Amino acid sequence: MKYDTILLDFDDTIVDFFDAEDRAFHQMAHHFGHYPTEEDFQYFKKVNQNHWEAFQKNELSKEEVLTHRFINYFKEYGIDVDGKKADVLFRDELAKAPLKFFNSTLETIDRLSQECELFIVTNGVTDTQKRRIAQLEFKDILSGVYISEETGYQKPMSEFFDYIFERIGEEKRKTSIIVGDSLTSDILGGKNAGITTCWFNYRNKENNSDIVPDYEIQSLYELVNLVEE
């Protein structure tokens, strides 16, 4: 066994975050009398991503991200909103959205759990992520869940991973691998922590950064051979 400890990102790694985000965004927008097109939704995703990347670089606080992403989005359409209210509406819809899995995810989790310890490691708001993770049918086979807000740190900070290994055993670091869709969060975080990294590139994105993962996969099932080789 090459890797016996797997740190799995949650959104867009275990579950299809775009599906839940689409639903939550439209429900929230309708509350403010805004009926976005697909182009509008793509614009929001860009605004949202920029805000979270600023958070990862410690350029914005989490509270600023959660509210300003909506204030700045709606400002483009001449709509003045209460950013905190928009965030509460959005995250509530996000937490209620049914989970949608990528192909082979459930089979892969079941297979890997027979040989490895599986942990979810996710950035985000504790209440929202806990409500979403609670929907997982296989949550009982997980060895642990670590949410950035609870740890006081976020990916890609090395302190986030130090927090985890202090609790699961520092000796596990050398046989751990992190799997996630974000180069700037998961992969850079893994590199900062000194562990093996695997980029889950389901959407076939181009890597235009200088962050180079140790592995790249398009299907979660590819992990099986990777960890057992």
Secondary structure by P-SEA (a helix, b strand, c coil): ccccbbbbbcccccccaaaaaaaaaaaaaaaacccccaaaaaaaaaaaaaaaaaaaaccccaaaaacaaaaaaaaaaccccaaaaaaaaaaaaaaacccccccaaaaaaaaaaacbbbbbbbbccaaaaaaaaaaccccccccccccccccccccccaaaaaaaaaaacccccccbbbbccccccaaaaaaaacbbbbbbcccccccccccccccccccccaaaaaaac
